[in-house]
């Protein structure tokens, strides 16, 4: 596996994919960082703070601290709900698609129209867990016809490392959820067979 390849999960996330105008080059890394919308930066910073807080709270193991941990978790949930709502306001219906798969190196989605291979696009990914939005650039690496629509695959070309880590955590969360569901289903089937 190459360093920039990560596993992808099947999940329908809302994304915006806006083609760059013909001839417009990708921005350099500094220009890219400067053009990231402030709300996307805030979301990324909130998730970094949340991850650090979770590490600190994992050290609390005593029954006395359980109420504090529960309280802080409830506050975090409220903040995430508010953040999700605010981020959803950045969704542009003109460029909206639903992902087929996503990961930390690529994303795929269905479109009613073709995207030329090699085309550069700006992408906004809206994550549910953790509540976040990611702004990045990608290149169309595949566009295949499936009946009356196109399956478009993008490879990220400009993506902050913190956002890549966020995508990895989101993909892992989806995998863990799927594994829990499979275990529950298997247990239910075993109980029914008895």
Residue frames as a rotation matrix with the C-alpha (Angstrom) as fourth column:
UNK 1
0.587 0.810 0.000 0.00
0.810 -0.587 0.000 0.00
0.000 0.000 -1.000 0.00
UNK 2
-0.247 -0.612 0.751 1.34
0.527 -0.735 -0.426 3.43
0.813 0.291 0.504 -0.90
UNK 3
-0.846 -0.179 -0.502 1.59
0.530 -0.370 -0.763 5.95
-0.049 -0.912 0.408 1.91
UNK 4
-0.825 0.537 -0.174 -1.30
-0.526 -0.843 -0.108 8.00
-0.205 0.002 0.979 0.52
UNK 5
-0.365 0.734 -0.573 -3.69
-0.289 0.495 0.819 5.05
0.885 0.465 0.031 0.14
UNK 6
-0.835 0.227 0.501 -6.22
-0.485 0.124 -0.866 4.39
-0.259 -0.966 0.007 2.89
UNK 7
-0.767 0.615 0.182 -9.22
0.640 0.756 0.141 2.11
-0.051 0.224 -0.973 3.07
UNK 8
-0.778 0.608 0.157 -12.57
-0.504 -0.754 0.420 3.51
0.374 0.248 0.894 2.03
UNK 9
-0.776 0.618 0.131 -15.98
0.311 0.554 -0.772 2.86
-0.549 -0.558 -0.622 3.53
UNK 10
-0.587 0.696 0.414 -19.39
0.505 -0.085 0.859 2.82
0.633 0.713 -0.301 1.90
UNK 11
-0.298 0.524 -0.798 -21.38
0.791 -0.333 -0.514 5.67
-0.535 -0.784 -0.315 3.38
UNK 12
0.117 0.451 0.885 -23.64
0.849 -0.507 0.147 8.36
0.515 0.734 -0.443 2.00
UNK 13
-0.249 -0.262 -0.932 -22.14
0.702 -0.712 0.013 11.68
-0.667 -0.651 0.362 3.07
UNK 14
0.879 0.468 0.087 -23.20
0.422 -0.679 -0.601 15.03
-0.222 0.565 -0.795 1.66
UNK 15
-0.267 -0.955 -0.126 -20.46
0.680 -0.279 0.678 16.61
-0.683 0.095 0.724 -0.42
UNK 16
0.814 0.325 -0.481 -20.15
-0.120 -0.717 -0.687 19.60
-0.568 0.617 -0.545 -2.72
UNK 17
-0.115 -0.827 0.551 -18.00
0.708 0.321 0.630 19.14
-0.697 0.462 0.548 -5.83
UNK 18
0.797 0.338 -0.500 -17.32
-0.016 -0.817 -0.577 22.29
-0.603 0.468 -0.646 -7.84
UNK 19
0.463 -0.644 0.608 -15.19
0.885 0.363 -0.290 22.03
-0.034 0.673 0.739 -11.00
UNK 20
-0.131 -0.594 -0.793 -12.40
0.299 -0.787 0.540 24.57
-0.945 -0.166 0.281 -11.34
UNK 21
0.782 0.365 -0.505 -12.71
-0.308 -0.478 -0.822 26.83
-0.542 0.799 -0.261 -14.35
UNK 22
0.823 -0.458 0.336 -10.69
0.563 0.580 -0.589 25.68
0.075 0.674 0.735 -17.35
UNK 23
0.256 -0.850 0.460 -7.05
0.339 -0.367 -0.866 26.55
0.905 0.378 0.194 -17.03
UNK 24
0.559 -0.066 0.827 -7.23
-0.694 -0.582 0.423 27.52
0.454 -0.810 -0.371 -13.35
UNK 25
-0.241 -0.734 -0.635 -4.26
-0.139 0.673 -0.726 25.83
0.960 -0.086 -0.265 -11.65
UNK 26
0.538 0.294 -0.790 -4.32
0.687 0.391 0.613 24.28
0.489 -0.872 0.008 -8.19
UNK 27
0.772 -0.290 0.565 -3.21
-0.461 -0.868 0.184 26.75
0.437 -0.403 -0.804 -5.55
UNK 28
-0.324 -0.890 -0.321 0.11
-0.143 0.382 -0.913 26.22
0.935 -0.249 -0.251 -3.82
UNK 29
-0.232 0.231 -0.945 -0.04
0.793 0.608 -0.046 24.92
0.564 -0.760 -0.324 -0.24
UNK 30
-0.844 -0.131 -0.520 0.13
0.456 -0.686 -0.567 28.38
-0.283 -0.716 0.639 1.39
UNK 31
-0.795 0.600 -0.093 -2.59
-0.555 -0.655 0.512 29.82
0.246 0.459 0.854 -0.85
UNK 32
-0.254 0.690 -0.678 -4.72
0.130 0.719 0.683 26.73
0.958 0.085 -0.273 -0.20
UNK 33
-0.474 0.023 -0.880 -4.40
0.867 0.188 -0.462 27.17
0.155 -0.982 -0.109 3.57
UNK 34
-0.941 0.054 -0.334 -5.33
0.045 -0.959 -0.281 30.85
-0.336 -0.279 0.900 3.29
UNK 35
-0.672 0.706 -0.223 -8.45
-0.592 -0.332 0.734 30.21
0.444 0.626 0.641 1.20
UNK 36
-0.636 0.479 -0.605 -10.01
0.584 0.811 0.028 27.59
0.504 -0.336 -0.796 3.50
UNK 37
0.095 0.754 0.650 -13.26
-0.064 -0.648 0.759 29.15
0.993 -0.114 -0.014 4.74
UNK 38
-0.533 -0.379 0.757 -13.08
-0.693 -0.317 -0.647 30.21
0.485 -0.869 -0.093 8.42
UNK 39
0.390 0.770 0.505 -15.95
-0.920 0.356 0.166 27.93
-0.052 -0.529 0.847 9.44
UNK 40
0.797 -0.169 -0.580 -14.09
-0.066 0.930 -0.362 24.89
0.601 0.326 0.730 8.09
UNK 41
-0.306 -0.948 0.090 -11.00
-0.124 -0.054 -0.991 25.89
0.944 -0.314 -0.101 10.10
UNK 42
-0.280 0.296 0.913 -13.09
-0.942 -0.266 -0.202 26.28
0.183 -0.917 0.353 13.24
UNK 43
0.781 0.621 -0.066 -14.63
-0.608 0.781 0.144 22.84
0.141 -0.072 0.987 12.73
UNK 44
0.415 -0.719 -0.558 -11.18
0.133 0.655 -0.744 21.30
0.900 0.234 0.368 12.35
UNK 45
-0.560 -0.644 0.522 -9.87
-0.379 -0.361 -0.852 23.04
0.737 -0.674 -0.042 15.46
UNK 46
0.149 0.708 0.690 -12.95
-0.985 0.048 0.163 21.95
0.082 -0.704 0.705 17.46
UNK 47
0.887 0.195 -0.419 -12.32
-0.231 0.972 -0.036 18.35
0.401 0.129 0.907 16.50
UNK 48
-0.074 -0.975 -0.207 -8.66
0.115 0.198 -0.973 18.59
0.991 -0.096 0.097 17.49
UNK 49
-0.517 -0.049 0.855 -9.68
-0.751 -0.453 -0.480 20.06
0.411 -0.890 0.197 20.86
UNK 50
0.549 0.807 0.220 -12.30
-0.829 0.490 0.271 17.33
0.111 -0.331 0.937 21.28
UNK 51
0.627 -0.380 -0.680 -9.79
0.067 0.896 -0.439 14.59
0.776 0.230 0.588 20.56
UNK 52
-0.487 -0.849 0.206 -7.33
-0.100 -0.180 -0.979 16.06
0.868 -0.497 0.003 23.09
UNK 53
-0.239 0.496 0.835 -10.09
-0.954 -0.279 -0.107 16.33
0.180 -0.822 0.540 25.70
UNK 54
0.780 0.540 -0.315 -11.10
-0.506 0.842 0.189 12.71
0.367 0.012 0.930 25.10
UNK 55
0.106 -0.832 -0.544 -7.52
0.200 0.554 -0.808 11.62
0.974 -0.023 0.225 25.76
UNK 56
-0.690 -0.353 0.632 -7.46
-0.465 -0.452 -0.761 13.56
0.555 -0.819 0.148 29.01
UNK 57
0.089 0.845 0.527 -10.83
-0.994 0.040 0.104 12.19
0.067 -0.533 0.843 30.11
UNK 58
0.535 0.095 -0.839 -9.84
-0.267 0.962 -0.061 8.61
0.802 0.256 0.540 29.34
UNK 59
-0.571 -0.809 -0.138 -7.49
-0.029 0.188 -0.982 8.88
0.820 -0.557 -0.131 32.33
UNK 60
-0.415 0.539 0.733 -10.50
-0.910 -0.268 -0.318 9.36
0.025 -0.799 0.601 34.61
UNK 61
-0.547 0.200 -0.813 -11.50
-0.149 0.932 0.330 5.94
0.824 0.301 -0.480 35.79
UNK 62
-0.973 0.126 -0.196 -12.89
0.220 0.217 -0.951 6.44
-0.078 -0.968 -0.239 39.25
UNK 63
-0.192 0.981 0.021 -16.59
0.962 0.184 0.201 6.41
0.193 0.058 -0.979 40.01
UNK 64
0.013 0.162 -0.987 -16.27
0.587 -0.800 -0.123 9.94
-0.810 -0.577 -0.106 41.47
UNK 65
-0.676 -0.378 -0.633 -15.29
-0.217 -0.719 0.661 11.35
-0.705 0.584 0.404 38.08
UNK 66
-0.658 0.453 0.601 -18.08
0.729 0.583 0.358 9.57
-0.188 0.674 -0.714 36.15
UNK 67
0.411 0.857 -0.310 -20.51
0.743 -0.512 -0.431 12.45
-0.528 -0.053 -0.848 36.69
UNK 68
0.098 -0.470 -0.877 -17.94
-0.261 -0.863 0.433 14.95
-0.960 0.186 -0.207 35.41
UNK 69
-0.877 -0.441 0.192 -17.22
0.020 0.367 0.930 12.82
-0.481 0.819 -0.313 32.35
UNK 70
-0.287 0.859 0.424 -20.96
0.933 0.350 -0.079 12.43
-0.216 0.373 -0.902 31.66
UNK 71
0.499 0.454 -0.738 -21.53
0.377 -0.881 -0.287 16.17
-0.781 -0.135 -0.610 32.03
UNK 72
-0.258 -0.693 -0.673 -18.64
-0.418 -0.549 0.724 17.05
-0.871 0.468 -0.148 29.70
UNK 73
-0.853 0.005 0.522 -19.85
0.404 0.640 0.654 14.48
-0.330 0.769 -0.548 27.16
UNK 74
0.168 0.983 0.075 -23.32
0.906 -0.124 -0.405 16.05
-0.389 0.136 -0.911 27.20
UNK 75
0.402 -0.089 -0.911 -21.83
-0.076 -0.995 0.064 19.52
-0.912 0.044 -0.407 26.67
UNK 76
-0.687 -0.718 -0.110 -19.72
-0.237 0.079 0.968 18.19
-0.687 0.691 -0.224 23.81
UNK 77
-0.521 0.580 0.626 -22.81
0.802 0.583 0.128 16.65
-0.291 0.569 -0.769 22.21
UNK 78
0.531 0.730 -0.430 -24.61
0.552 -0.683 -0.479 20.00
-0.643 0.017 -0.765 22.35
UNK 79
0.036 -0.612 -0.790 -21.67
-0.417 -0.728 0.545 21.77
-0.908 0.310 -0.281 20.74
UNK 80
-0.850 -0.372 0.372 -21.47
0.117 0.557 0.822 19.11
-0.513 0.743 -0.430 18.02
UNK 81
-0.034 0.921 0.388 -25.19
0.914 0.186 -0.361 19.51
-0.405 0.342 -0.848 17.25
UNK 82
0.641 0.229 -0.732 -24.81
0.094 -0.971 -0.222 23.26
-0.761 0.074 -0.644 16.91
UNK 83
-0.335 -0.864 -0.376 -21.65
-0.435 -0.212 0.875 22.87
-0.836 0.456 -0.305 14.83
UNK 84
-0.655 0.159 0.739 -23.40
0.585 0.726 0.362 20.38
-0.479 0.669 -0.568 12.51
UNK 85
0.446 0.895 0.021 -26.23
0.752 -0.362 -0.551 22.84
-0.485 0.262 -0.834 11.93
UNK 86
0.487 -0.323 -0.812 -23.89
-0.295 -0.935 0.195 25.76
-0.822 0.145 -0.550 11.22
UNK 87
-0.615 -0.783 0.088 -21.78
-0.224 0.281 0.933 23.65
-0.756 0.554 -0.348 8.87
UNK 88
-0.256 0.594 0.763 -24.85
0.798 0.575 -0.180 22.48
-0.546 0.563 -0.621 6.98
UNK 89
0.664 0.493 -0.562 -25.39
0.173 -0.833 -0.525 26.11
-0.727 0.252 -0.638 5.97
UNK 90
-0.166 -0.827 -0.538 -22.21
-0.590 -0.354 0.725 25.82
-0.790 0.438 -0.429 3.86
UNK 91
-0.454 0.093 0.886 -23.82
0.495 0.853 0.164 23.15
-0.741 0.513 -0.433 1.67
UNK 92
-0.473 0.239 -0.848 -24.54
-0.680 -0.712 0.178 24.46
-0.561 0.661 0.499 -1.85
UNK 93
0.271 0.715 0.644 -27.39
-0.105 0.687 -0.719 22.54
-0.957 0.127 0.261 -3.53
UNK 94
0.713 -0.029 -0.700 -26.01
-0.688 -0.221 -0.691 23.35
-0.135 0.975 -0.178 -7.00
UNK 95
-0.079 -0.876 -0.476 -22.90
-0.794 0.344 -0.502 21.23
0.603 0.338 -0.722 -6.35
UNK 96
-0.040 0.134 0.990 -24.42
-0.909 0.407 -0.092 18.67
-0.415 -0.903 0.106 -3.95
UNK 97
0.013 0.020 -1.000 -23.79
-0.523 0.853 0.010 14.95
0.852 0.522 0.022 -4.30
UNK 98
0.710 0.171 0.683 -23.97
-0.676 0.437 0.593 11.97
-0.197 -0.883 0.426 -1.99
UNK 99
-0.310 -0.941 -0.136 -20.88
-0.949 0.298 0.105 9.80
-0.059 0.162 -0.985 -1.59
UNK 100
0.658 0.296 -0.692 -20.77
-0.373 0.927 0.042 6.16
0.654 0.230 0.721 -2.52
UNK 101
0.518 -0.588 -0.621 -17.46
0.821 0.545 0.170 5.71
0.239 -0.598 0.765 -0.65
UNK 102
0.741 -0.427 0.518 -15.07
-0.399 -0.901 -0.173 7.94
0.541 -0.078 -0.837 1.21
UNK 103
0.615 -0.632 -0.472 -11.67
0.784 0.558 0.273 7.60
0.090 -0.538 0.838 2.80
UNK 104
0.556 -0.473 -0.684 -8.58
0.215 -0.713 0.668 9.60
-0.803 -0.518 -0.295 3.64
UNK 105
-0.596 -0.802 -0.044 -7.17
0.162 -0.174 0.971 9.51
-0.786 0.572 0.233 0.11
UNK 106
-0.958 0.286 0.011 -10.24
-0.037 -0.160 0.986 9.49
0.284 0.945 0.164 -2.15
UNK 107
-0.431 0.902 0.041 -13.99
-0.210 -0.056 -0.976 9.81
-0.878 -0.429 0.214 -2.43
UNK 108
-0.964 0.193 0.183 -16.51
0.232 0.274 0.933 8.53
0.130 0.942 -0.309 -4.96
UNK 109
-0.415 0.874 -0.252 -20.04
-0.146 -0.338 -0.930 9.63
-0.898 -0.349 0.268 -5.82
UNK 110
-0.285 0.434 0.855 -22.73
0.905 0.415 0.091 9.24
-0.316 0.800 -0.511 -8.46
UNK 111
-0.568 0.081 -0.819 -23.50
-0.188 -0.982 0.034 12.05
-0.801 0.173 0.573 -10.87
UNK 112
0.506 0.792 0.341 -26.07
0.294 0.214 -0.932 12.55
-0.811 0.572 -0.125 -13.62
UNK 113
0.950 -0.239 -0.201 -23.35
-0.287 -0.416 -0.863 14.08
0.122 0.877 -0.464 -15.79
UNK 114
0.624 -0.774 -0.109 -19.81
0.705 0.617 -0.349 13.13
0.337 0.141 0.931 -16.72
UNK 115
0.804 -0.554 -0.219 -16.71
-0.311 -0.704 0.638 14.62
-0.507 -0.445 -0.738 -15.11
UNK 116
0.744 -0.568 -0.353 -13.62
-0.302 0.185 -0.935 14.63
0.596 0.802 -0.034 -17.37
UNK 117
0.727 -0.585 -0.359 -10.70
0.685 0.583 0.437 12.58
-0.046 -0.564 0.825 -16.06
UNK 118
-0.333 -0.930 0.157 -7.94
0.898 -0.363 -0.250 14.90
0.289 0.058 0.955 -14.90
UNK 119
0.152 0.462 0.874 -10.32
0.151 -0.885 0.441 17.73
0.977 0.065 -0.204 -14.01
UNK 120
-0.860 -0.418 -0.294 -9.52
0.381 -0.140 -0.914 19.56
0.341 -0.897 0.280 -10.77
UNK 121
0.181 0.965 0.191 -12.38
0.278 -0.236 0.931 20.30
0.943 -0.116 -0.311 -8.37
UNK 122
-0.705 -0.215 0.676 -12.94
-0.586 -0.360 -0.726 21.87
0.399 -0.908 0.128 -4.98
UNK 123
-0.166 0.594 -0.787 -14.63
0.317 0.788 0.528 19.57
0.934 -0.162 -0.319 -2.51
UNK 124
-0.428 0.151 0.891 -16.54
-0.853 -0.394 -0.343 20.19
0.300 -0.906 0.297 0.70
UNK 125
-0.417 0.274 -0.867 -17.20
0.232 0.954 0.190 17.04
0.879 -0.122 -0.461 2.74
UNK 126
-0.089 0.489 0.868 -19.75
-0.856 -0.483 0.185 17.21
0.510 -0.726 0.462 5.54
UNK 127
-0.671 -0.260 -0.695 -19.15
0.068 0.911 -0.406 14.59
0.739 -0.320 -0.593 8.25
UNK 128
0.469 0.871 0.148 -21.71
-0.220 -0.047 0.974 13.50
0.856 -0.489 0.170 10.81
UNK 129
0.966 -0.205 0.158 -19.33
-0.106 0.241 0.965 11.83
-0.236 -0.949 0.211 13.25
UNK 130
-0.414 0.068 -0.908 -17.32
0.726 -0.577 -0.374 13.65
-0.549 -0.814 0.190 14.22
UNK 131
0.717 0.697 0.015 -19.34
0.600 -0.606 -0.522 16.74
-0.355 0.383 -0.853 13.35
UNK 132
-0.191 -0.842 -0.505 -17.06
0.133 -0.532 0.836 18.48
-0.973 0.092 0.213 10.88
UNK 133
0.945 0.317 0.079 -16.64
0.122 -0.121 -0.985 19.81
-0.303 0.941 -0.153 7.39
UNK 134
-0.020 -0.990 0.142 -13.56
0.444 0.119 0.888 19.50
-0.896 0.081 0.437 5.24
UNK 135
0.864 0.143 -0.482 -12.50
-0.311 -0.602 -0.736 21.79
-0.396 0.786 -0.476 2.42
UNK 136
-0.079 -0.921 0.382 -10.02
0.059 0.378 0.924 20.40
-0.995 0.096 0.024 -0.09
UNK 137
0.137 0.040 -0.990 -9.06
-0.963 -0.227 -0.143 20.01
-0.230 0.973 0.008 -3.73
UNK 138
0.038 -0.104 0.994 -9.22
-0.009 0.994 0.104 16.79
-0.999 -0.013 0.037 -5.69
UNK 139
-0.576 -0.234 -0.783 -8.67
-0.784 -0.111 0.610 15.43
-0.230 0.966 -0.120 -9.18
UNK 140
0.626 0.778 0.052 -11.07
-0.688 0.583 -0.433 13.24
-0.367 0.235 0.900 -11.12
UNK 141
-0.491 -0.861 0.135 -9.23
-0.723 0.489 0.488 9.93
-0.487 0.142 -0.862 -11.54
UNK 142
-0.942 0.250 0.224 -12.10
0.328 0.831 0.450 7.80
-0.074 0.497 -0.864 -12.88
UNK 143
-0.382 0.890 -0.250 -15.56
-0.712 -0.455 -0.535 8.36
-0.590 -0.026 0.807 -14.33
UNK 144
-0.997 0.011 0.076 -17.43
0.050 0.849 0.527 5.23
-0.058 0.529 -0.847 -15.37
UNK 145
-0.427 0.895 -0.131 -20.91
-0.802 -0.307 0.512 4.88
0.418 0.324 0.849 -16.82
UNK 146
-0.962 0.267 0.052 -23.40
0.203 0.832 -0.517 2.81
-0.181 -0.487 -0.855 -14.80
UNK 147
-0.148 0.951 0.270 -26.79
0.957 0.207 -0.202 2.65
-0.248 0.229 -0.941 -16.51
UNK 148
0.502 0.466 0.728 -28.11
0.683 -0.730 -0.004 6.23
0.530 0.500 -0.685 -16.48
UNK 149
0.971 -0.211 0.111 -25.47
-0.236 -0.775 0.586 7.82
-0.037 -0.595 -0.803 -14.24
UNK 150
0.333 -0.936 -0.114 -21.74
-0.117 0.079 -0.990 8.16
0.935 0.344 -0.083 -13.74
UNK 151
0.870 -0.239 -0.432 -19.62
0.486 0.259 0.835 6.89
-0.088 -0.936 0.341 -10.85
UNK 152
0.588 -0.646 0.486 -16.98
-0.170 -0.687 -0.707 9.55
0.791 0.333 -0.514 -10.28
UNK 153
0.657 -0.464 -0.595 -13.85
0.754 0.403 0.518 8.87
-0.001 -0.789 0.615 -8.25
UNK 154
0.758 -0.398 0.517 -11.75
-0.278 -0.914 -0.296 11.72
0.590 0.080 -0.803 -6.88
UNK 155
0.258 -0.760 -0.597 -8.25
0.901 0.412 -0.135 11.64
0.349 -0.503 0.791 -5.41
UNK 156
0.906 0.102 -0.411 -7.39
0.305 -0.830 0.466 14.44
-0.293 -0.548 -0.784 -2.96
UNK 157
0.302 -0.823 0.481 -4.64
0.717 -0.136 -0.684 16.76
0.628 0.551 0.549 -4.18
UNK 158
-0.601 -0.403 0.690 -4.79
-0.200 -0.760 -0.618 19.48
0.774 -0.510 0.376 -1.49
UNK 159
0.593 0.740 -0.317 -5.87
0.115 0.312 0.943 18.29
0.797 -0.595 0.100 1.97
UNK 160
0.110 -0.533 0.839 -4.65
-0.878 -0.448 -0.170 19.39
0.466 -0.718 -0.517 5.39
UNK 161
-0.645 -0.438 -0.627 -3.07
-0.135 0.872 -0.470 16.58
0.752 -0.218 -0.622 7.42
UNK 162
-0.874 0.398 0.278 -5.43
-0.312 -0.022 -0.950 17.31
-0.372 -0.917 0.144 10.33
UNK 163
0.064 0.938 -0.342 -8.35
-0.948 -0.050 -0.314 16.87
-0.312 0.344 0.886 7.94
UNK 164
-0.132 -0.191 -0.973 -6.86
-0.579 0.811 -0.081 13.60
0.804 0.553 -0.218 6.63
UNK 165
-0.968 -0.233 -0.091 -6.68
-0.048 0.530 -0.847 12.39
0.246 -0.816 -0.524 10.25
UNK 166
-0.490 0.864 0.115 -10.31
-0.653 -0.277 -0.705 13.45
-0.577 -0.420 0.700 10.68
UNK 167
0.205 0.534 -0.820 -11.31
-0.937 0.348 -0.007 11.38
0.282 0.770 0.572 7.64
UNK 168
-0.568 -0.468 -0.677 -9.43
-0.233 0.881 -0.413 8.40
0.789 -0.077 -0.610 9.03
UNK 169
-0.954 0.236 0.186 -11.27
-0.159 0.126 -0.979 8.71
-0.254 -0.964 -0.083 12.36
UNK 170
-0.120 0.966 -0.227 -14.62
-0.895 -0.204 -0.396 9.07
-0.429 0.156 0.890 10.58
UNK 171
0.056 0.085 -0.995 -13.93
-0.730 0.683 0.017 5.97
0.681 0.726 0.100 8.46
UNK 172
-0.846 -0.404 -0.348 -12.85
-0.051 0.711 -0.701 4.01
0.531 -0.575 -0.622 11.54
UNK 173
-0.690 0.673 0.266 -16.02
-0.516 -0.200 -0.833 5.10
-0.507 -0.712 0.485 13.36
UNK 174
0.181 0.772 -0.609 -18.11
-0.983 0.159 -0.091 3.78
0.027 0.615 0.788 10.44
UNK 175
-0.246 -0.353 -0.903 -16.21
-0.402 0.884 -0.237 0.48
0.882 0.305 -0.359 10.45
UNK 176
-0.989 -0.127 0.069 -16.65
-0.108 0.333 -0.937 0.06
0.096 -0.934 -0.343 14.22
UNK 177
-0.329 0.942 0.068 -20.36
-0.792 -0.237 -0.563 0.78
-0.514 -0.239 0.824 13.92
UNK 178
0.219 0.363 -0.906 -20.69
-0.859 0.511 -0.003 -1.79
0.462 0.779 0.424 11.13
UNK 179
-0.610 -0.527 -0.591 -18.78
-0.181 0.819 -0.544 -4.39
0.772 -0.225 -0.595 13.17
UNK 180
-0.879 0.354 0.319 -21.04
-0.340 0.004 -0.941 -3.79
-0.334 -0.935 0.117 16.20
UNK 181
0.053 0.949 -0.310 -24.13
-0.958 -0.039 -0.284 -4.20
-0.281 0.312 0.907 14.01
UNK 182
0.027 -0.114 -0.993 -22.77
-0.616 0.780 -0.106 -7.45
0.787 0.615 -0.049 12.54
UNK 183
-0.909 -0.389 -0.151 -21.99
-0.101 0.557 -0.824 -8.79
0.404 -0.734 -0.546 16.00
UNK 184
-0.579 0.773 0.260 -25.48
-0.594 -0.181 -0.784 -7.91
-0.559 -0.608 0.564 17.23
UNK 185
0.238 0.671 -0.702 -27.04
-0.965 0.248 -0.090 -9.54
0.114 0.699 0.706 14.16
UNK 186
-0.348 -0.462 -0.816 -24.91
-0.362 0.869 -0.338 -12.67
0.865 0.178 -0.469 14.63
UNK 187
-0.984 -0.008 0.179 -25.90
-0.176 0.247 -0.953 -12.85
-0.037 -0.969 -0.244 18.32
UNK 188
-0.192 0.981 -0.011 -29.59
-0.842 -0.170 -0.512 -12.46
-0.504 -0.089 0.859 17.43
UNK 189
0.217 0.224 -0.950 -29.31
-0.816 0.575 -0.051 -15.20
0.535 0.787 0.307 14.80
UNK 190
-0.700 -0.532 -0.477 -27.54
-0.169 0.772 -0.613 -17.51
0.694 -0.349 -0.630 17.27
UNK 191
-0.827 0.454 0.331 -30.24
-0.389 -0.038 -0.921 -16.88
-0.405 -0.890 0.207 19.90
UNK 192
0.115 0.910 -0.399 -32.97
-0.962 0.001 -0.273 -17.63
-0.248 0.415 0.875 17.34
UNK 193
-0.061 -0.227 -0.972 -31.26
-0.626 0.767 -0.140 -20.90
0.777 0.600 -0.188 16.35
UNK 194
-0.920 -0.375 0.119 -31.29
-0.310 0.504 -0.806 -22.18
0.242 -0.778 -0.579 19.93
